Amino acid sequence: MLAPVLVGVSIFCFLLIRVLPGDPVLAIVPETATPEDIERTRARYGLDRPLPEQYGAYMAGVIRGDFGDSIRTGRPVVEQIGERLPRTLELVALGFLLSLGASIVLGLFAALHAGRLGDHVSRVTALVANSLPEFWLGLVLILVFFAILDIAPGPTGRIATGIDYEIITGSLIVDSIFTGNPRALVSALHHLVLPVLTLAVIVVAPMMRSVRASALEVMRSDSYRCALAHGLGAKTLLFGYVLRETMVRVPVLAALVLGNLIGGSVLVETVFSWQGFGQWALRGLLLRDYPVIQAYVLVTASFYVVAFLVADIVQAALDPRIRV
Amino acid sequence: MALAGRLRMPPGRTLWHRRRPRAAIGGHLIMSGSLLLAIVILGAVLAPLLSPWGPEEIDFSAFLAPPSAAHPLGTDGNGMDLWSRVLYAARIDVGIAIAAVALAVVSGSLVGGLVGYVGGWIDEVAMRLTDIVQAFPAFILALTVSAMFGSGLFNLTVAIGLIFAPAYVRIMRSEIRALRGRGFVEAAECAGNSRVSILFRHLFPNALTPVLVIAPLNCGWAMLTLAGLSFLGLGVPIPQAEWGAMISAGAADVVGGRWWTSIFPGAALFVSVFGFNLIGEGFLDRSKSG
């Protein structure tokens, strides 16, 4: 069902970036280039062919796993994705997990205190978190923990300079564990703290609200009333009933949040000079590097699709009613 | 045990507890949100009276000066007064956010109402198109649209409006479809009203509530989008006073401990978004218990 949306997104993107003012070919040829040089460069990237043909050739490549070459650097786009995407995924995955854990704890807390002070406090806190511009929050954290307290590294990338590390997957945590490099691991984790915290804070509110609403719904259900009337212990009620049934309702929203995080990581990446996937796309956009923008849009849209697929699977695993 | 006490049935919607209206709390939220926004808007309107400096006026004796009597919030790296810039920026940020959401509400509701009422293949096509726009990364969409028409405040408004319009298309469409078969519509049809009149005089007014409920939340979100675009250098051009661009301009100073250039505009942005979110949350409460 979502595959047609992906095709639609790719066509829409393809057309949209081509109506942008600015010619990528003129941006890369030297000033002394003759009209023949320009035409040859245009032909090198296939930009002289009719649009349907360009699109067909592009999609044929995508199916084979070839996203074309960057117009700006001449390097294969796939290679650059392999370099940039793991950096962003590492950041987003950790921020998401932290946020998910916090939202379950806070949402349950709010539900157990429904209509009381604890509920109101957590609600206002969620509203505050929801109103924070993430790029500003990142700067505030840098100010407090780097400029003033000096216990976190500055926004200079993913690892301290002067530390050797080997790149296998592109995720510094995974790579440094694989290669048994504790110095790199510690430095990478240290650099991850502030950006991960920033991402976690800005997405905690919607998930927490959903956990609270689901938990309240569970606690008002007949089955819960029955369990309560049987005099079950607090632990059984909380973990066996409230938490268990609440978790069933979380995956779909969590998938949406995860998809949004991947598509919206560029602001936090910029603040922390992360040089990740989002910043790569931003640069591609400014330079009108068509293959880069197309690849970025396709990959982020695919992540939505995959996230929802995983959400369905997780939901089925958690909820026996869904299994057929 | 405290936990056991908490695990009893929660108040509301049970046999034993009278429902405690959240609407009462909603009223407080709307009031405090409106108050915050009123302060921001008042500051924006009265900016020339509140600050002796112009938003782009340079004080050549104070570059990157910390807060002082002459410059209550300090100056930025260009020697421009931050207090004045923060005030003037509210005009752009709040103005564009409201205008963009208004544009999204009007255009999205019109399209959503029409396709919901007409139905058939037009409806199908419109829904698939909103799917595509909504699956598109927002900042790429905003930039391409504003780049297409050339940069400028009006084009930014259109670009941000376009990001938010699909949500209204969806809401309005489902509302209209739910109302279409109701008795009062049939009555209006029997009374010989034209389809246009049924749509505009009978359906739209009844479908408007859910659309308006989410509008304030979207205003806050639109403001964050605008500031985010400007932060990336894709929004309001420098040196015009705009919170996102100001945060970006001061980002390097924050790392060096000169915090005022970024922190104050960001605080103003946060307060305004918070105001919109309080109102939106209050609206949600009201609509649920209404």
Interface residues (C-beta under 8 A of the other chain):
Chain A: P4 V5 L6 G8 V9 F12 C13 L16 I17 V19 L20 P21 G22 A111 L112 H113 A114 G115 H120 R123 L127 V128 N130 S131 L132 P133 F135 W136 L139 V140 I142 L143 F146 A147 I148 G154 P155 L216 M219 R220 Y224 R225 L228 G233 A234 L237 L238 V242 G263 G264 V266 L267 T270 V271 A281 L282 L285 I293 Y296 V297 T300 A301 Y304
Chain B: M1 L3 A4 R6 L7 R8 M9 P10 P11 G12 R13 T14 R20 I25 R128 L129 D131 I132 V133 A135 F136 P137 A138 F139 I140 L141 L143 T144 A147 M148 G150 G220 L224 A227 G228 F231 L232 G244 I247 S248 A251 V254 V255 G256 G257 W259 S262 I263 G266 L269 F270 V273 F274 F276 N277 L278 E281
